[in-house]
Amino acid sequence: MATENEGLGKGMLIGFLTGGIVGAVVGLLYAPKSGKELRGDLREKSEDLLEEAQNVLTDAKVKADEIMNEGKKKSEEMVADTKEKVNELLSEAEDILDEAKKKTDNAIEVGKEKLSEKSDKLKTAVKAGIDTFKKEKESAETAEEAKDESNEPA
């Protein structure tokens, strides 16, 4: 952007100087003056043109500086806005992650509780089955002994 403004300023300056010089030379050539007067007028006009060119160049530099400063301010604002938005997004992402962790931890706890309940029920059922088996076995042995005793000759 600065190079465009410099190029534009240089082009305007060159065009302005060229136009001024051509106009001065044409005007002086058609004016009925002596050589000494003509050279003096040329010198005076060239000094005026040089002064005007310096003024135009100074103005162009000031405007270029203003444009650069404005661009710099805008870019700094954009960077600050971007940082702010990134921080907001990171905060939201952290909140979502925390919520997901809580839900996962809750689901794990519920699963552990259910597993513990089912495990206790299974242990109780297995113990009841073993106890029943032992009672049936004792009962069968007792019945067998009683049968053997009744079949023995007295």
N, CA, C and O of each residue as an XYZ file, in Angstrom:
616
protein
N       0.826     -1.173      0.000
C       0.000      0.000      0.000
C       0.875      1.243      0.000
O       0.572      2.214     -0.693
N       1.966      1.222      0.778
C       2.862      2.367      0.832
C       3.552      2.566     -0.508
O       3.769      3.701     -0.931
N       3.899      1.472     -1.178
C       4.564      1.601     -2.477
C       3.612      2.164     -3.516
O       4.047      2.894     -4.407
N       2.305      1.842     -3.428
C       1.322      2.413     -4.348
C       1.250      3.921     -4.161
O       1.215      4.678     -5.131
N       1.229      4.346     -2.905
C       1.137      5.786     -2.620
C       2.410      6.500     -3.053
O       2.356      7.617     -3.568
N       3.559      5.854     -2.845
C       4.808      6.466     -3.281
C       4.836      6.583     -4.800
O       5.250      7.609     -5.341
N       4.398      5.537     -5.481
C       4.366      5.543     -6.950
C       3.400      6.599     -7.462
O       3.692      7.302     -8.429
N       2.249      6.708     -6.811
C       1.261      7.698     -7.195
C       1.806      9.101     -6.969
O       1.638      9.985     -7.809
N       2.461      9.299     -5.824
C       3.038     10.614     -5.515
C       4.141     10.990     -6.493
O       4.229     12.133     -6.940
N       4.982     10.011     -6.819
C       6.062     10.282     -7.771
C       5.500     10.605     -9.148
O       5.975     11.523     -9.817
N       4.495      9.855     -9.569
C       3.871     10.086    -10.877
C       3.239     11.464    -10.950
O       3.365     12.173    -11.948
N       2.552     11.832     -9.865
C       1.932     13.159     -9.844
C       2.992     14.251     -9.873
O       2.838     15.260    -10.562
N       4.066     14.044     -9.123
C       5.142     15.030     -9.061
C       5.808     15.183    -10.424
O       6.053     16.298    -10.884
N       6.093     14.070    -11.057
C       6.751     14.121    -12.372
C       5.830     14.789    -13.392
O       6.278     15.617    -14.185
N       4.556     14.435    -13.374
C       3.601     15.050    -14.301
C       3.460     16.543    -14.041
O       3.396     17.344    -14.974
N       3.412     16.905    -12.770
C       3.277     18.306    -12.405
C       4.502     19.104    -12.867
O       4.366     20.178    -13.452
N       5.695     18.570    -12.599
C       6.934     19.252    -13.002
C       7.037     19.359    -14.521
O       7.370     20.409    -15.071
N       6.743     18.243    -15.178
C       6.842     18.252    -16.642
C       5.873     19.267    -17.237
O       6.252     20.043    -18.114
N       4.657     19.268    -16.781
C       3.656     20.216    -17.271
C       4.058     21.650    -16.989
O       3.898     22.531    -17.835
N       4.578     21.876    -15.802
C       5.006     23.227    -15.443
C       6.166     23.709    -16.290
O       6.184     24.852    -16.748
N       7.128     22.835    -16.495
C       8.304     23.210    -17.291
C       7.906     23.474    -18.734
O       8.306     24.477    -19.325
N       7.114     22.566    -19.298
C       6.686     22.743    -20.692
C       5.892     24.040    -20.831
O       6.103     24.802    -21.774
N       4.986     24.289    -19.899
C       4.175     25.504    -19.951
C       5.027     26.763    -19.829
O       4.806     27.748    -20.534
N       6.005     26.715    -18.924
C       6.873     27.884    -18.729
C       7.715     28.132    -19.968
O       7.852     29.272    -20.412
N       8.283     27.062    -20.530
C       9.137     27.220    -21.711
C       8.317     27.767    -22.880
O       8.760     28.679    -23.578
N       7.131     27.215    -23.091
C       6.288     27.680    -24.199
C       5.907     29.152    -23.984
O       5.945     29.953    -24.919
N       5.547     29.490    -22.768
C       5.171     30.867    -22.479
C       6.310     31.835    -22.680
O       6.119     32.932    -23.206
N       7.492     31.432    -22.265
C       8.653     32.307    -22.391
C       9.107     32.442    -23.839
O       9.556     33.504    -24.270
N       8.984     31.360    -24.569
C       9.415     31.424    -25.958
C       8.521     32.345    -26.801
O       8.995     32.974    -27.747
N       7.271     32.419    -26.468
C       6.370     33.276    -27.228
C       6.335     34.719    -26.701
O       5.776     35.605    -27.348
N       6.921     34.943    -25.549
C       6.951     36.308    -24.996
C       8.112     37.079    -25.618
O       9.213     36.546    -25.751
N       7.873     38.308    -25.993
C       8.960     39.100    -26.604
C       9.857     39.705    -25.518
O       9.629     40.825    -25.059
N      10.911     38.918    -25.105
C      11.853     39.392    -24.092
C      13.258     39.140    -24.593
O      13.498     38.357    -25.512
N      14.188     39.849    -23.936
C      15.597     39.638    -24.294
C      16.089     38.343    -23.666
O      15.420     37.786    -22.796
N      17.240     37.861    -24.091
C      17.826     36.613    -23.597
C      18.075     36.667    -22.103
O      17.825     35.695    -21.390
N      18.575     37.822    -21.620
C      18.875     37.960    -20.201
C      17.584     37.886    -19.385
O      17.522     37.204    -18.362
N      16.569     38.587    -19.845
C      15.284     38.558    -19.143
C      14.673     37.162    -19.202
O      14.089     36.680    -18.231
N      14.819     36.530    -20.354
C      14.270     35.192    -20.530
C      14.945     34.203    -19.580
O      14.268     33.391    -18.949
N      16.276     34.265    -19.476
C      16.995     33.363    -18.559
C      16.581     33.642    -17.104
O      16.419     32.710    -16.318
N      16.419     34.869    -16.764
C      15.986     35.220    -15.400
C      14.594     34.674    -15.108
O      14.344     34.114    -14.040
N      13.693     34.844    -16.072
C      12.339     34.319    -15.903
C      12.347     32.791    -15.793
O      11.622     32.214    -14.982
N      13.179     32.144    -16.623
C      13.294     30.673    -16.565
C      13.804     30.221    -15.191
O      13.286     29.271    -14.604
N      14.826     30.921    -14.695
C      15.392     30.573    -13.385
C      14.324     30.751    -12.297
O      14.167     29.906    -11.416
N      13.605     31.854    -12.381
C      12.559     32.154    -11.386
C      11.447     31.104    -11.450
O      10.992     30.613    -10.417
N      11.016     30.767    -12.654
C       9.960     29.764    -12.810
C      10.427     28.385    -12.338
O       9.664     27.651    -11.710
N      11.665     28.040    -12.638
C      12.175     26.729    -12.212
C      12.261     26.656    -10.694
O      11.987     25.609    -10.108
N      12.641     27.766    -10.048
C      12.682     27.785     -8.582
C      11.279     27.646     -8.012
O      11.068     26.927     -7.035
N      10.315     28.340     -8.626
C       8.922     28.218     -8.172
C       8.422     26.785     -8.335
O       7.781     26.232     -7.441
N       8.722     26.200     -9.476
C       8.288     24.824     -9.730
C       8.946     23.840     -8.754
O       8.304     22.903     -8.281
N      10.216     24.060     -8.462
C      10.924     23.187     -7.533
C      10.306     23.304     -6.139
O      10.137     22.301     -5.446
N       9.976     24.505     -5.739
C       9.357     24.721     -4.437
C       7.986     24.047     -4.369
O       7.644     23.415     -3.370
N       7.211     24.188     -5.435
C       5.896     23.547     -5.482
C       6.029     22.027     -5.467
O       5.243     21.332     -4.822
N       7.023     21.523     -6.177
C       7.252     20.074     -6.199
C       7.606     19.571     -4.804
O       7.149     18.508     -4.385
N       8.423     20.343     -4.087
C       8.780     19.938     -2.727
C       7.551     19.955     -1.822
O       7.400     19.083     -0.966
N       6.683     20.932     -2.004
C       5.452     20.986     -1.207
C       4.555     19.788     -1.498
O       3.996     19.181     -0.585
N       4.427     19.459     -2.771
C       3.603     18.301     -3.150
C       4.203     17.024     -2.563
O       3.471     16.181     -2.044
N       5.492     16.877     -2.637
C       6.167     15.695     -2.095
C       5.984     15.621     -0.585
O       5.732     14.541     -0.050
N       6.104     16.727      0.098
C       5.902     16.751      1.554
C       4.478     16.347      1.900
O       4.261     15.550      2.813
N       3.505     16.892      1.176
C       2.111     16.525      1.415
C       1.883     15.039      1.164
O       1.171     14.377      1.920
N       2.484     14.521      0.107
C       2.332     13.098     -0.212
C       2.916     12.235      0.907
O       2.335     11.213      1.272
N       4.056     12.642      1.446
C       4.661     11.883      2.544
C       3.772     11.907      3.777
O       3.610     10.889      4.449
N       3.192     13.072      4.077
C       2.311     13.180      5.240
C       1.090     12.271      5.063
O       0.701     11.554      5.985
N       0.498     12.310      3.878
C      -0.673     11.472      3.618
C      -0.310      9.994      3.678
O      -1.077      9.185      4.202
N       0.845      9.643      3.149
C       1.281      8.237      3.194
C       1.465      7.793      4.645
O       1.082      6.681      5.008
N       2.050      8.659      5.474
C       2.226      8.324      6.892
C       0.871      8.143      7.582
O       0.690      7.224      8.380
N      -0.073      9.028      7.264
C      -1.403      8.919      7.852
C      -2.064      7.599      7.465
O      -2.650      6.918      8.306
N      -1.964      7.248      6.190
C      -2.569      5.999      5.712
C      -1.902      4.796      6.383
O      -2.578      3.843      6.771
N      -0.573      4.844      6.518
C       0.142      3.731      7.154
C      -0.258      3.614      8.627
O      -0.463      2.509      9.129
N      -0.368      4.745      9.313
C      -0.761      4.711     10.724
C      -2.187      4.179     10.884
O      -2.473      3.412     11.804
N      -3.065      4.590      9.993
C      -4.447      4.114     10.034
C      -4.490      2.604      9.798
O      -5.204      1.883     10.495
N      -3.732      2.136      8.824
C      -3.674      0.698      8.549
C      -3.106     -0.069      9.730
O      -3.569     -1.162     10.055
N      -2.117      0.500     10.359
C      -1.496     -0.149     11.515
C      -2.497     -0.248     12.666
O      -2.585     -1.282     13.328
N      -3.248      0.825     12.901
C      -4.253      0.811     13.966
C      -5.313     -0.241     13.685
O      -5.706     -0.990     14.580
N      -5.780     -0.298     12.431
C      -6.814     -1.268     12.076
C      -6.305     -2.693     12.242
O      -7.030     -3.560     12.729
N      -5.072     -2.936     11.842
C      -4.534     -4.293     11.979
C      -4.365     -4.661     13.449
O      -4.587     -5.811     13.829
N      -3.973     -3.692     14.279
C      -3.847     -3.972     15.712
C      -5.216     -4.269     16.320
O      -5.345     -5.152     17.168
N      -6.231     -3.534     15.889
C      -7.582     -3.795     16.372
C      -8.047     -5.179     15.954
O      -8.659     -5.901     16.741
N      -7.754     -5.547     14.706
C      -8.152     -6.867     14.215
C      -7.458     -7.971     15.011
O      -8.076     -8.981     15.346
N      -6.186     -7.780     15.310
C      -5.442     -8.778     16.081
C      -6.043     -8.895     17.481
O      -6.217    -10.000     17.994
N      -6.359     -7.753     18.099
C      -6.950     -7.780     19.439
C      -8.311     -8.479     19.415
O      -8.608     -9.287     20.295
N      -9.134     -8.171     18.416
C     -10.443     -8.823     18.296
C     -10.297    -10.327     18.099
O     -11.028    -11.119     18.693
N      -9.350    -10.703     17.263
C      -9.117    -12.128     17.008
C      -8.684    -12.840     18.278
O      -9.159    -13.937     18.571
N      -7.780    -12.220     19.036
C      -7.338    -12.832     20.298
C      -8.508    -13.007     21.249
O      -8.630    -14.039     21.909
N      -9.363    -12.005     21.319
C     -10.519    -12.061     22.206
C     -11.444    -13.200     21.795
O     -11.916    -13.954     22.646
N     -11.703    -13.330     20.508
C     -12.593    -14.394     20.024
C     -11.978    -15.774     20.275
O     -12.685    -16.715     20.635
N     -10.665    -15.888     20.086
C      -9.994    -17.168     20.335
C     -10.120    -17.536     21.803
O     -10.396    -18.689     22.135
N      -9.920    -16.559     22.688
C     -10.046    -16.831     24.118
C     -11.470    -17.257     24.480
O     -11.659    -18.152     25.305
N     -12.466    -16.623     23.871
C     -13.857    -17.016     24.109
C     -14.102    -18.450     23.649
O     -14.731    -19.237     24.356
N     -13.602    -18.782     22.464
C     -13.787    -20.141     21.941
C     -13.095    -21.179     22.825
O     -13.634    -22.258     23.068
N     -11.899    -20.840     23.300
C     -11.185    -21.766     24.186
C     -11.956    -21.977     25.483
O     -12.043    -23.094     25.992
N     -12.510    -20.896     26.007
C     -13.295    -20.987     27.237
C     -14.517    -21.882     27.027
O     -14.829    -22.729     27.864
N     -15.202    -21.683     25.904
C     -16.369    -22.512     25.596
C     -15.973    -23.971     25.437
O     -16.683    -24.864     25.902
N     -14.859    -24.216     24.791
C     -14.392    -25.594     24.596
C     -14.070    -26.243     25.943
O     -14.380    -27.415     26.158
N     -13.454    -25.487     26.843
C     -13.142    -26.024     28.173
C     -14.426    -26.354     28.930
O     -14.507    -27.381     29.604
N     -15.428    -25.482     28.818
C     -16.708    -25.737     29.478
C     -17.346    -27.014     28.942
O     -17.852    -27.831     29.712
N     -17.322    -27.184     27.635
C     -17.901    -28.382     27.018
C     -17.150    -29.634     27.480
O     -17.762    -30.659     27.782
N     -15.832    -29.539     27.529
C     -15.020    -30.674     27.979
C     -15.316    -31.015     29.437
O     -15.440    -32.190     29.784
N     -15.430    -30.002     30.292
C     -15.754    -30.248     31.702
C     -17.115    -30.924     31.845
O     -17.276    -31.851     32.640
N     -18.094    -30.454     31.068
C     -19.435    -31.041     31.117
C     -19.393    -32.507     30.662
O     -20.039    -33.368     31.259
N     -18.637    -32.775     29.613
C     -18.515    -34.154     29.118
C     -17.851    -35.047     30.175
O     -18.246    -36.198     30.365
N     -16.849    -34.506     30.852
C     -16.177    -35.277     31.909
C     -17.150    -35.621     33.031
O     -17.179    -36.749     33.522
N     -17.945    -34.633     33.425
C     -18.914    -34.867     34.502
C     -19.901    -35.945     34.104
O     -20.194    -36.840     34.896
N     -20.419    -35.869     32.881
C     -21.386    -36.862     32.417
C     -20.754    -38.250     32.365
O     -21.380    -39.240     32.744
N     -19.520    -38.315     31.898
C     -18.826    -39.602     31.813
C     -18.596    -40.188     33.204
O     -18.823    -41.376     33.437
N     -18.137    -39.328     34.130
C     -17.909    -39.797     35.505
C     -19.216    -40.293     36.127
O     -19.232    -41.307     36.825
N     -20.303    -39.577     35.872
C     -21.608    -39.967     36.400
C     -22.034    -41.319     35.826
O     -22.522    -42.184     36.554
N     -21.849    -41.490     34.528
C     -22.224    -42.756     33.884
C     -21.390    -43.915     34.446
O     -21.905    -45.015     34.647
N     -20.136    -43.670     34.690
C     -19.262    -44.715     35.258
C     -19.738    -45.090     36.655
O     -19.787    -46.273     36.993
N     -20.088    -44.101     37.469
C     -20.566    -44.374     38.823
C     -21.850    -45.199     38.800
O     -21.999    -46.153     39.564
N     -22.772    -44.822     37.920
C     -24.032    -45.563     37.803
C     -23.739    -47.001     37.378
O     -24.337    -47.938     37.907
N     -22.827    -47.178     36.429
C     -22.462    -48.514     35.971
C     -21.845    -49.344     37.087
O     -22.142    -50.531     37.227
N     -20.989    -48.716     37.877
C     -20.362    -49.429     38.998
C     -21.404    -49.869     40.021
O     -21.345    -50.983     40.540
N     -22.361    -48.978     40.307
C     -23.409    -49.318     41.266
C     -24.239    -50.487     40.771
O     -24.522    -51.413     41.530
N     -24.631    -50.453     39.506
C     -25.435    -51.545     38.949
C     -24.661    -52.851     38.958
O     -25.204    -53.909     39.276
N     -23.383    -52.763     38.605
C     -22.551    -53.966     38.596
C     -22.423    -54.536     40.001
O     -22.466    -55.753     40.187
N     -22.268    -53.669     40.983
C     -22.152    -54.110     42.371
C     -23.448    -54.787     42.828
O     -23.410    -55.828     43.483
N     -24.599    -54.191     42.479
C     -25.888    -54.783     42.844
C     -26.049    -56.159     42.208
O     -26.438    -57.113     42.883
N     -25.755    -56.267     40.921
C     -25.903    -57.547     40.213
C     -24.934    -58.581     40.792
O     -25.272    -59.756     40.936
N     -23.734    -58.124     41.120
C     -22.735    -59.028     41.692
C     -23.218    -59.562     43.041
O     -23.079    -60.752     43.323
N     -23.786    -58.684     43.877
C     -24.299    -59.119     45.179
C     -25.431    -60.128     45.002
O     -25.485    -61.138     45.704
N     -26.343    -59.846     44.051
C     -27.447    -60.779     43.798
C     -26.917    -62.130     43.335
O     -27.403    -63.174     43.771
N     -25.914    -62.110     42.445
C     -25.341    -63.349     41.942
C     -24.664    -64.134     43.066
O     -24.793    -65.356     43.144
N     -23.940    -63.421     43.936
C     -23.282    -64.098     45.072
C     -24.321    -64.742     45.991
O     -24.136    -65.867     46.455
N     -25.414    -64.022     46.249
C     -26.475    -64.545     47.106
C     -27.111    -65.778     46.463
O     -27.380    -66.769     47.142
N     -27.348    -65.713     45.155
C     -27.963    -66.844     44.456
C     -27.035    -68.057     44.468
O     -27.487    -69.180     44.689
N     -25.743    -67.838     44.231
C     -24.787    -68.950     44.231
C     -24.704    -69.574     45.622
O     -24.668    -70.797     45.763
N     -24.674    -68.713     46.660
C     -24.600    -69.225     48.035
C     -25.859    -70.023     48.371
O     -25.787    -71.075     49.006
N     -27.014    -69.511     47.938
C     -28.272    -70.234     48.200
C     -28.265    -71.576     47.471
O     -28.727    -72.583     48.008
N     -27.743    -71.584     46.260
C     -27.672    -72.831     45.496
C     -26.747    -73.832     46.166
O     -27.059    -75.021     46.232
N     -25.616    -73.362     46.661
C     -24.666    -74.263     47.342
C     -25.295    -74.800     48.625
O     -25.209    -75.991     48.924
N     -25.934    -73.889     49.383
C     -26.580    -74.336     50.628
C     -27.658    -75.383     50.343
O     -27.766    -76.384     51.052
N     -28.448    -75.144     49.305
C     -29.505    -76.089     48.934
C     -28.897    -77.419     48.509
O     -29.399    -78.484     48.868
N     -27.809    -77.351     47.741
C     -27.132    -78.577     47.306
C     -26.635    -79.361     48.506
O     -26.789    -80.580     48.572
N     -26.030    -78.645     49.464
C     -25.513    -79.337     50.661
C     -26.650    -79.982     51.442
O     -26.524    -81.117     51.902
N     -27.763    -79.263     51.593
C     -28.903    -79.813     52.335
C     -29.467    -81.039     51.623
O     -29.788    -82.045     52.256
N     -29.581    -80.942     50.301
C     -30.101    -82.076     49.529
C     -29.166    -83.273     49.638
O     -29.609    -84.417     49.743
N     -27.877    -82.993     49.612
C     -26.900    -84.067     49.700
C     -26.987    -84.734     51.076
O     -26.975    -85.961     51.184
N     -27.076    -83.895     52.140
C     -27.187    -84.452     53.493
C     -28.487    -85.237     53.632
O     -28.525    -86.308     54.238
N     -29.518    -84.697     53.076
C     -30.820    -85.343     53.146
C     -30.779    -86.682     52.397
O     -31.340    -87.677     52.857
N     -30.111    -86.694     51.239
C     -30.004    -87.934     50.477
C     -29.147    -88.949     51.234
O     -29.452    -90.141     51.246
N     -28.086    -88.474     51.856
C     -27.226    -89.388     52.620
C     -27.975    -89.956     53.821
O     -27.866    -91.140     54.139
N     -28.731    -89.092     54.476
C     -29.505    -89.537     55.636
C     -30.543    -90.558     55.187
O     -30.743    -91.567     55.863
N     -31.193    -90.320     54.084
C     -32.204    -91.247     53.577
C     -31.540    -92.560     53.189
O     -32.113    -93.627     53.407
N     -30.357    -92.501     52.624
C     -29.627    -93.705     52.226
C     -29.245    -94.510     53.465
O     -29.349    -95.737     53.483
N     -28.806    -93.803     54.491
C     -28.420    -94.498     55.725
C     -29.661    -95.147     56.373
O     -29.615    -96.271     56.874
N     -30.733    -94.410     56.338
C     -31.956    -94.950     56.927
C     -32.422    -96.175     56.155
O     -32.924    -97.120     56.764
N     -32.277    -96.187     54.876
C     -32.667    -97.324     54.047
C     -31.758    -98.508     54.314
O     -32.203    -99.652     54.396
N     -30.475    -98.209     54.449
C     -29.539    -99.291     54.744
C     -29.820    -99.902     56.115
O     -29.713   -101.115     56.295
N     -30.166    -99.090     57.039
C     -30.455    -99.585     58.388
C     -31.741   -100.409     58.378
O     -31.838   -101.403     59.098
N     -32.696   -100.027     57.602
C     -33.959   -100.762     57.587
C     -33.800   -102.075     56.797
O     -34.579   -102.999     57.031
N     -32.888   -102.196     55.928
C     -32.687   -103.391     55.158
C     -31.753   -104.364     55.854
O     -31.640   -105.506     55.407
N     -31.119   -103.996     56.861
C     -30.201   -104.877     57.569
C     -31.003   -105.884     58.420
O     -32.000   -105.532     59.050
N     -30.543   -107.121     58.416
C     -31.257   -108.079     59.260
C     -31.010   -107.793     60.733
O     -29.884   -107.522     61.151
N     -31.973   -107.851     61.429
C     -31.866   -107.554     62.832
C     -31.608   -108.713     63.682
O     -31.498   -108.574     64.900
